[in-house]
Amino acid sequence: MRPPPPVSPAGAPLADFGSRLLAVLIDGAILTGVGMVVIIPVFYFVLTWMTRSMHSINSPSGTRPDPYAVISGVLLPLILLELGFVVFMLILYYVYYVEMLYNSGQTIGKKALKIRVVPLDPAATLTRGMAAKRYAIEFVVGTFVPFFRYLDGLWQLWDKPYLQTLHDKVAKTVVIKVSP
């Protein structure tokens, strides 16, 4: 005999691992597309600028270029470009995840899979603070701590009774299935 499906404190069925994973993949594809639309022109501009600056660094006499010129003309722009892209993506993810969860409890991926983020306490409503805590743990910590995103996402496989990830636990939320 099969055990009953896990439910939230309010009695709603909890979202399964597959639905949550597919929702994250859909949201990730959307945000990656937006990020690429922004970063490709910026990257092209930086590469064009670097190519021009490298022509001025290389001397026609065949002597070695100044190492400080190489650092300031090549390495520094690439490091700043990467850092800028990480900051841009963190801001984009914040706006997308926090505001969408605060407004409806769902992102586009969650809507497609018919799942929703709700507070663990059935009497509470989802606040911007809860959504921001979920974002901070999932994306900020996950960006800077190696392998944390995997641990966070897989945590729900052994968590009982509410199948929460680590970002759910910090924010005191659960993910439920939405009635069709």
C-alpha positions as CSV (number, residue, x, y, z in Angstrom):
1,M,0.0,0.0,0.0
2,R,1.3,3.4,-1.0
3,P,1.7,6.1,1.7
4,P,-0.4,9.3,1.1
5,P,1.3,12.1,-0.8
6,P,3.0,14.7,1.4
7,V,1.0,17.8,2.2
8,S,1.7,21.4,3.4
9,P,0.4,22.5,6.8
10,A,-2.6,23.9,5.0
11,G,-3.3,20.5,3.5
12,A,-2.3,21.3,-0.1
13,P,-0.2,18.6,-1.9
14,L,3.5,19.5,-2.1
15,A,5.3,19.9,-5.4
16,D,7.5,17.0,-6.4
17,F,11.2,17.2,-7.2
18,G,10.7,16.9,-11.0
19,S,8.2,19.7,-11.2
20,R,10.4,22.0,-9.1
21,L,13.5,21.1,-11.2
22,L,11.7,21.7,-14.5
23,A,10.4,25.1,-13.3
24,V,13.9,26.1,-12.3
25,L,15.2,25.1,-15.8
26,I,12.5,27.1,-17.5
27,D,13.2,30.2,-15.4
28,G,16.9,29.7,-15.9
29,A,16.4,29.5,-19.7
30,I,14.4,32.7,-19.7
31,L,16.9,34.7,-17.6
32,T,19.9,33.3,-19.6
33,G,18.2,34.5,-22.8
34,V,17.7,38.0,-21.3
35,G,21.3,38.0,-20.0
36,M,22.7,37.1,-23.4
37,V,20.7,39.8,-25.1
38,V,22.4,42.3,-22.8
39,I,25.9,40.8,-22.5
40,I,26.6,40.0,-26.2
41,P,26.6,43.6,-27.4
42,V,28.6,44.7,-24.3
43,F,31.1,41.9,-24.8
44,Y,31.5,42.8,-28.5
45,F,32.1,46.5,-27.5
46,V,34.8,45.5,-24.9
47,L,36.5,43.1,-27.4
48,T,36.6,45.8,-30.0
49,W,38.0,48.3,-27.5
50,M,40.6,45.8,-26.3
51,T,41.7,45.0,-29.9
52,R,42.2,48.7,-30.5
53,S,44.2,49.1,-27.3
54,M,46.3,46.1,-28.1
55,H,47.4,47.7,-31.3
56,S,48.7,50.6,-29.4
57,I,50.5,48.3,-26.8
58,N,52.4,46.3,-29.5
59,S,55.3,48.2,-30.7
60,P,56.4,47.8,-34.4
61,S,60.1,47.4,-33.3
62,G,59.3,43.9,-32.0
63,T,60.1,44.6,-28.3
64,R,58.0,43.1,-25.7
65,P,55.0,45.0,-24.6
66,D,54.8,46.6,-21.2
67,P,53.3,44.1,-18.8
68,Y,51.3,46.8,-17.0
69,A,49.8,47.8,-20.4
70,V,48.7,44.2,-21.0
71,I,47.1,44.0,-17.6
72,S,45.3,47.3,-17.9
73,G,44.4,46.7,-21.6
74,V,43.3,43.1,-21.5
75,L,43.0,41.5,-18.1
76,L,41.4,44.3,-16.2
77,P,38.6,44.9,-18.8
78,L,37.9,41.1,-18.9
79,I,37.7,40.9,-15.1
80,L,35.5,43.9,-14.9
81,L,33.2,42.6,-17.6
82,E,32.8,39.3,-15.8
83,L,32.2,41.0,-12.5
84,G,29.7,43.4,-14.1
85,F,27.9,40.4,-15.7
86,V,27.6,38.6,-12.4
87,V,26.2,41.7,-10.6
88,F,23.8,42.3,-13.5
89,M,22.5,38.7,-13.4
90,L,22.1,38.8,-9.6
91,I,20.0,42.0,-10.0
92,L,18.0,40.4,-12.8
93,Y,17.4,37.3,-10.8
94,Y,16.4,39.4,-7.8
95,V,13.8,41.4,-9.8
96,Y,12.5,38.3,-11.5
97,Y,12.2,35.9,-8.6
98,V,11.5,38.2,-5.7
99,E,8.9,40.4,-7.4
100,M,7.1,37.6,-9.1
101,L,7.0,35.5,-6.0
102,Y,5.8,38.4,-3.9
103,N,3.1,39.3,-6.4
104,S,1.7,35.8,-7.2
105,G,3.9,33.1,-5.5
106,Q,4.8,31.9,-9.0
107,T,7.5,32.6,-11.6
108,I,6.8,31.8,-15.3
109,G,8.4,28.3,-14.8
110,K,6.2,27.7,-11.7
111,K,3.1,28.8,-13.5
112,A,3.9,26.4,-16.4
113,L,4.3,23.5,-14.0
114,K,1.3,24.6,-11.8
115,I,3.2,25.0,-8.6
116,R,3.4,27.9,-6.1
117,V,5.5,29.1,-3.2
118,V,3.4,29.7,0.0
119,P,4.4,30.4,3.6
120,L,4.8,27.4,5.9
121,D,2.3,29.0,8.2
122,P,-1.2,28.7,6.6
123,A,-2.4,31.9,8.2
124,A,0.5,34.0,6.8
125,T,0.9,35.6,3.4
126,L,4.0,35.5,1.3
127,T,6.0,38.7,2.0
128,R,8.7,40.4,-0.1
129,G,11.1,39.5,2.8
130,M,10.3,35.8,2.5
131,A,10.9,36.0,-1.2
132,A,14.1,37.9,-0.7
133,K,15.4,35.3,1.9
134,R,14.7,32.6,-0.7
135,Y,16.6,34.5,-3.3
136,A,19.5,35.3,-1.0
137,I,20.1,31.7,0.0
138,E,19.4,30.2,-3.4
139,F,21.3,32.7,-5.7
140,V,23.6,34.9,-3.7
141,V,25.0,32.1,-1.4
142,G,24.7,29.6,-4.3
143,T,26.8,31.9,-6.6
144,F,29.7,32.3,-4.2
145,V,29.8,28.9,-2.3
146,P,30.9,26.0,-4.5
147,F,28.4,23.2,-4.8
148,F,25.8,24.9,-2.5
149,R,23.2,25.1,-5.3
150,Y,23.3,21.3,-5.7
151,L,23.0,20.7,-1.9
152,D,20.2,23.3,-1.7
153,G,18.2,21.8,-4.5
154,L,18.7,18.2,-3.6
155,W,17.9,18.8,0.1
156,Q,14.2,18.4,-0.7
157,L,14.7,14.7,-1.6
158,W,15.3,13.7,2.1
159,D,13.6,16.6,3.9
160,K,10.6,15.5,5.9
161,P,7.7,16.3,6.2
162,Y,7.5,19.3,3.9
163,L,10.1,18.5,1.2
164,Q,11.8,21.9,1.7
165,T,15.0,23.1,0.2
166,L,17.5,25.0,2.3
167,H,16.2,28.3,0.9
168,D,12.6,27.2,1.8
169,K,13.7,26.5,5.4
170,V,15.3,29.9,5.8
171,A,12.3,31.7,4.3
172,K,9.8,29.4,6.1
173,T,8.1,28.5,2.8
174,V,6.9,25.4,1.0
175,V,6.1,24.7,-2.7
176,I,2.7,23.3,-3.4
177,K,0.8,22.0,-6.4
178,V,-1.8,24.4,-7.7
179,S,-5.2,22.9,-8.5
180,P,-5.9,22.9,-12.3
